[in-house]
Amino acid sequence: MRLLQKKIIASDFENDPDERHNIEPISAIHLNSNKPFEAEANGSLSRVRFLSAIAFIILILSWLNYINLATAKSLERSKEVGIRKVAGAQRSQLMFQSLGESLLLNLLAMLFAIGLVYLSLPLFNTFVGIELNLGFSNLSVILPYLGFILLGTLLSGLYPALVISGFSPIRALKGKVIATRDGVNIRKGLIGLQFFATVVLIIGTLVVSQQIQFLRAQPLGVDLSQTVALKGEILANENDSIIRQKSTVLQSELMQLPFIESVTQANTYPGDGFDNLSSNIGIGYPNGTKNERLVFYLYGAQPNYFDVLGIKFLAGKTYLRKDPGVQNFDIVINETFARIMGFTDMSEIVGKNVKFWDETWIITGVFEDYHHFGLKSKIEPMFIGDINWAFGSGGLDNVIVKMNTAGLSLATMDTNLEQIKQKWNELFPQSTLDYTFLDKKFEAQYEEDTKFGAAFQLFTGLAIFIAALGLFGLTSYTILQRKKEIGIRKVSGASVMQILTLLNKDFLKLVAISFIFAAPIAWYVMDKWLQEFAYQTTLKWWIFGLAGVAAFLVAIISVSFQAIKAAITNPVKSLRTE
């Protein structure tokens, strides 16, 4: 495939040095291709990798958690280990026992997870809008992940196994097993890694939510509220001129309905993407120069199209309809196109000529930029001309209906749509009819981003929960090691608040260090993600501040729950063994 691709790219079929051809595997289109005029909205490979990486991070955090909790619990099993060693158990046997327990626990967790996936799959399919199934046909895809899980299980069980099997039987039976400095540092490092990942995910969640809100809050340059596009396929054998006449009659009939404010026709509309758009490469500017490489888009609309959708003119006005049979070369352009051609004063380009398609076109006005493709794409240079002659589709175009907002409700909307359908069927009895609310279709462009944000929030919630559990476990371990110290401090007059401060400060230092390292990493990763959008929010300082505060609160709550129990415990209980 690669050799064939290289040959095609290198070939010049039409002796045109500026033209190149290419091929790509059909299987690679959905996730890797993002070109105009795609057959359908494609997925995003970077987004899939992003979520997969987060899922693996969550899994690794779980293993780190297991290591911390297993080592914290190992002190409670020290006498058991001492008895086994006195009875003749070898260190290798104790290690295999510990690894076996780890493997069994992870196996049970995996079986539970598979059952949970099976039960929640219908809900997930509804959420993502595709039909997935969990069957044996997917084993070839799942096996590498199962291998990774098995490897992680063994590695996560190895450290606790080494710790447990390394206890001295004499010290273990006397209950004097204490943690080494290296062991404590390792466990603190694992907690630091957990909070490092947690802070990155919290920042990522806040940035994703902020970006989605930013996109939805941006002015579109058009008014799509209570606007419906009617589109149908004419099944009767009628020529284009008759269809055109009937569509004009349909407009008149619809205008008679009391709830309709205005009606127009156009090849396409904002939010329709590249569907029903034409494109061209190369244009002759008003000053006589040519730009042979400029790609621009164009479509046809009736002159009142701009009033119906609230598109404002910066200079000039819309084109006028010509008499039947007269070719209309009047067009309007958007502000972006005017600036590309070198005009800063929009009024200067009105009345100028441009050339493409071997024709000369007269610019009658410049309209304000609006977002035709959504806010994920930049505004492209665009022409709009008279639908009847300049860029007519030859058939029935989109009939765009603007409804009155006064007294409109869900109940009246259904009634209104039924009346519209009735008018349509009277004129086009042999046809299909589809209708689309323009604001909902435009909003649907952000559906994938919304789902991505929801998945990000779910993963972040899991990461916070896992980090809290890990810190909870390490706190339990620390308090168990320092219970006599806490008892002595209480006998010496230390207050509950002083004990809480003593136990919290070391963990808060860990969180602070994690935040210092996580913040620049999160900034780099999310800045790269934001570059996928033509219009993007800024990475504000409060996002990082809020993530830091959230991490500190999680740490304080996790530690304080155990610390308060230790601080209010009667010191006699912890000192009576001395």
Summary of the structure (lengths in Angstrom):
residues: 578
radius of gyration: 33.9
end to end distance: 77.2
largest distance: 108.7
contacts: 1710
relative contact order: 0.13
helix: 58%
strand: 12%
